[in-house]
Amino acid sequence: MSKGIAWVTGGSRGIGRGVALELARHGYDLAVGCTKMDPAITDRGPLAVRGQIEAMGRECAIIEGDVSDRNGHLRMLNEVLERFERIDLLVNNAGVAPLQRLDVLECTEESYDRVMGINLRGPFFLTQLVARQMVKQVEANTPRLPMIVFVTSISSNTASPNRAEYCISKAGLSMAAQNFAVRLAEHGIAVYDIQPGIMATDMTEGVKAKYDRLIEEGLLLTKRWGTPEDVGKAVVVLAEGYFEYATGGVIEIAGGFGVKRL
């Protein structure tokens, strides 16, 4: 029996993949979001994730679509509902880094608009749409109260002037989480902000040497890279209801990065 239906945007790779697999491992059926599925590629990407989830005995639907394209939001939502009839957990994970790291004095409008569209504007309006659906579910007395998790970043509150647009997008997403938490509280819908730190994904491959050195020099209390599974485990804890009295909470998954030290 399924514990619930979880929709993970950007769930075919990186952190999203780790979240989707951990949820499946703990009994959840998945809607895995991806920008585009290539049916010829089965050893990685959405088809590989679906295969892993189904191998655990869970159901998985692949939901194609660009989160930044508002015109596709309703179609994506309807695909999830047609397959599963409800959404118990939305994990807003889809996001991108700038194509090129440029000094804040050189940041282009094109890069800014691209990052904001995918990381902030798209998730904001997708959440708005899904939240309305969740309110309907609550009013219809569905079996469990829905929940929303935003995957933001330690960049929400840590400046990196060579990727300012990314930091600004994540800071905005953290504030979106706060606003949805306040608005949805009356319906019993919890909202959380998970802030990953230095994660070993394809997004960070280009700066691996830099962060290897910083971690070795003591940047983190836990002297290792974070993994998508670390984030996935945090999402599972929330989904299981162990933090039901903490809506609006900010949870840093960053190896002690945010601890102030002298």
C-alpha positions in Angstrom: 0.0 0.0 0.0 1.3 3.4 -0.9 2.1 5.9 1.8 1.3 8.8 -0.5 1.8 10.5 -3.8 4.9 12.7 -4.2 5.6 15.0 -7.2 9.3 15.8 -7.4 10.2 18.4 -10.0 13.6 18.0 -11.6 13.5 14.4 -10.3 15.5 12.6 -13.0 19.0 13.7 -11.8 21.0 15.2 -9.0 19.2 16.1 -5.8 15.8 15.5 -7.3 16.8 11.9 -8.2 18.0 11.3 -4.6 14.8 12.6 -3.2 12.6 10.5 -5.5 14.5 7.3 -4.7 14.5 7.9 -1.0 10.7 8.5 -1.0 10.2 5.4 -3.1 12.3 3.4 -0.7 10.0 4.5 2.1 6.8 3.5 0.3 5.8 6.5 -1.7 4.6 6.5 -5.3 6.2 9.1 -7.5 5.6 11.6 -10.2 9.1 12.4 -11.5 9.4 15.7 -13.3 11.9 16.3 -16.1 12.3 18.8 -18.9 12.3 16.2 -21.6 12.4 12.4 -21.9 14.4 10.7 -24.6 12.9 7.2 -25.0 16.2 6.0 -26.4 18.2 6.7 -23.2 17.4 4.1 -20.6 20.7 3.9 -18.6 20.3 7.4 -17.0 17.8 10.2 -16.7 14.0 9.8 -16.1 13.6 6.2 -17.6 16.4 4.9 -15.4 14.9 6.6 -12.3 11.5 5.1 -13.2 13.1 1.7 -13.5 14.7 2.0 -10.1 11.4 3.1 -8.5 9.4 0.4 -10.1 12.0 -2.2 -9.0 11.1 -1.2 -5.4 7.5 -2.1 -6.1 6.3 1.6 -6.3 4.5 3.3 -9.1 6.2 6.1 -11.1 4.9 8.5 -13.7 7.3 10.7 -15.7 6.0 14.2 -16.0 7.6 16.1 -18.9 7.7 19.9 -18.9 9.7 23.1 -18.4 8.9 24.4 -15.0 9.6 28.0 -16.2 6.8 27.7 -18.8 3.6 28.7 -17.0 1.6 27.5 -20.0 2.6 23.9 -19.2 1.8 23.9 -15.5 -1.9 22.9 -15.7 -1.1 20.1 -18.2 1.6 18.7 -15.9 -0.7 18.9 -12.9 -3.5 17.2 -14.8 -1.1 14.4 -15.8 -0.3 13.7 -12.2 -3.9 13.8 -11.2 -4.9 11.5 -14.1 -2.4 8.9 -12.9 -2.8 9.2 -9.1 -5.9 11.3 -8.5 -4.2 13.4 -5.8 -0.9 15.0 -4.7 0.2 14.5 -1.1 3.6 16.0 -1.4 5.1 18.5 -3.8 8.9 18.8 -3.8 10.0 21.9 -5.6 13.4 20.9 -6.6 13.9 21.8 -10.3 16.7 24.4 -10.6 19.7 25.4 -12.6 23.0 27.2 -12.1 24.1 30.0 -14.4 25.6 28.7 -17.7 28.6 30.8 -17.0 29.8 32.1 -13.6 30.3 35.8 -14.1 31.1 38.6 -11.7 28.1 40.4 -10.3 29.3 43.5 -12.2 29.1 41.5 -15.5 26.0 39.4 -15.0 23.8 39.5 -18.1 20.0 40.0 -18.3 19.8 36.8 -20.3 21.4 34.7 -17.6 19.4 36.5 -14.8 16.1 35.9 -16.6 16.9 32.3 -17.3 17.9 31.5 -13.7 15.0 33.4 -12.3 12.5 31.8 -14.6 13.5 28.2 -13.7 14.5 28.7 -10.0 11.9 31.2 -8.8 9.2 32.4 -11.1 8.3 28.9 -12.4 8.2 27.2 -9.0 6.2 30.0 -7.4 3.4 29.8 -9.9 3.5 26.0 -10.1 3.2 25.9 -6.3 0.3 28.4 -6.5 -1.5 26.0 -8.8 -0.7 22.8 -6.8 -1.7 24.6 -3.5 -5.1 25.3 -4.9 -5.5 21.6 -5.7 -4.3 20.6 -2.2 -6.8 22.9 -0.6 -9.5 21.2 -2.6 -8.2 17.8 -1.3 -8.4 19.0 2.3 -11.9 20.3 1.8 -12.8 16.9 0.4 -11.3 15.1 3.4 -8.7 13.2 1.5 -6.9 10.5 3.7 -3.8 12.7 4.6 -3.0 16.4 4.8 -0.8 17.5 1.8 2.6 19.0 2.2 5.0 21.2 0.2 8.8 21.2 0.4 11.0 23.8 -1.3 14.6 22.7 -2.0 16.4 26.0 -1.9 20.1 26.3 -0.9 22.6 27.8 1.6 22.9 30.3 -1.2 19.6 31.7 0.1 21.7 33.6 2.7 25.3 33.2 1.5 26.6 35.6 -1.2 28.6 34.3 -4.1 29.3 37.4 -6.4 30.3 35.2 -9.3 26.8 33.7 -9.5 24.6 36.4 -8.0 21.5 35.5 -10.0 21.5 32.0 -8.5 21.8 33.3 -4.9 19.0 35.9 -5.5 16.8 33.2 -7.0 17.2 30.9 -4.0 16.7 33.8 -1.5 13.4 34.6 -3.3 12.4 30.9 -3.2 13.0 30.8 0.5 10.7 33.7 1.0 8.1 32.0 -1.3 8.2 29.1 1.1 7.5 31.4 4.0 4.6 33.0 2.3 3.0 29.7 1.3 3.5 28.4 4.9 1.6 31.4 6.3 -1.2 31.2 3.7 -1.7 27.5 3.8 -1.5 27.0 7.6 -5.3 27.5 8.0 -5.8 24.4 5.8 -3.3 22.3 7.7 -0.9 22.2 4.8 2.7 22.3 6.0 5.4 24.0 4.0 9.2 23.6 4.6 12.4 25.0 3.2 15.3 22.6 2.9 18.6 24.3 2.2 21.3 21.9 0.8 24.9 22.9 1.0 27.8 21.7 -1.1 26.3 18.7 -2.9 28.1 16.2 -5.1 26.0 16.5 -8.3 26.7 17.3 -12.0 26.0 21.0 -11.1 29.2 21.2 -9.0 31.5 19.1 -11.0 33.2 22.1 -12.5 34.2 23.4 -9.0 35.1 20.1 -7.4 38.7 21.0 -6.8 37.8 24.3 -5.1 35.4 22.7 -2.7 37.6 19.7 -2.0 40.2 22.2 -0.8 37.7 24.3 1.3 36.2 21.2 2.9 39.7 19.9 3.8 40.6 23.3 5.3 37.6 23.1 7.6 34.7 24.9 5.8 32.3 22.2 7.1 32.0 20.5 10.5 31.3 17.2 8.7 34.3 17.0 6.4 32.7 15.6 3.3 30.5 16.5 0.3 26.8 16.3 0.8 24.9 13.8 -1.4 21.4 13.8 -3.0 20.6 11.0 -0.5 21.2 13.3 2.4 18.6 15.6 1.1 16.3 12.7 0.3 16.4 11.5 3.8 15.4 14.9 5.1 12.4 15.0 2.8 11.4 11.6 4.0 11.5 12.7 7.6 9.2 15.6 6.7 6.9 13.4 4.6 6.5 11.0 7.5 5.1 13.8 9.7 7.9 13.8 12.3 8.1 17.6 12.0 4.4 18.4 11.8 4.7 21.2 14.4 7.4 23.0 12.4 5.6 24.4 9.3 7.6 27.2 7.8 10.8 25.6 9.2 14.2 26.0 7.5 16.3 22.9 7.5 19.9 23.2 6.5 21.5 20.0 5.1 25.0 21.3 4.8 27.4 19.5 7.1 27.4 22.3 9.7 28.2 25.0 7.2 25.9 27.5 8.9 27.3 27.2 12.4 29.0 30.4 13.4 32.5 29.8 14.8 35.4 31.9 16.2 
